[in-house]
């Protein structure tokens, strides 16, 4: 008796659609800005995004995961420029961050996450892993560019910078968030220049 050839393996589920993902994340931030954390439901998001609830649940099993990823997608847009000096590079990325924070959807989402995260250790862990830690790449990149340009002494400052990546990031993120979200003051270009000058002067002084 002839042996039948094996059947080709079936693909596991339908491939994810980048357009659908963007629509869902955009809808999440819009709904959060209008309804708040307590009012936001998977059903609201699915309706706004024009997808079935089952589609959304396959991607994000919980509201916590959905909102964190919706915020993370905004921060993933930030880029560290290479403008010829560490000061200019830092000013540019701080300006990008400030512009992101003044958007109503960003403010609503971040404030909701801060409030819920203070009561939910698992949510706080996800915020750190999905939003905070990945953005430290910007500090690493900025310092790396400065080292390559000779602005920082590689033998002295590279180890110091590696130890203090967290502190540098926390200082930038905390200061800009406090300025915009807590005090409601604008991050003007002059304020950004003064802030980055203060940040860079103590421990990251030039080799010249």
Secondary structure, 3 states (H helix, E strand, C coil): CCCCCCCCCCCCCCCCCHHHHHHHHHHHHHHHHHHHHHHCCHHHHHHHHCCCHHHHHHHCCCHHHHHHHHHHHHHCCCCCCCCCCHHHHHHHHHHHHHHHHCCHHHHHHHHHHHHHHCCCHHHHHHHHHHHHHHHHHHHHHHHHHHHHHCCCCHHHHHHHHHHCHHHHHHHHHHHHHHHHHHCCCCCCHHHHHHHHHHHHHCCCCCCC
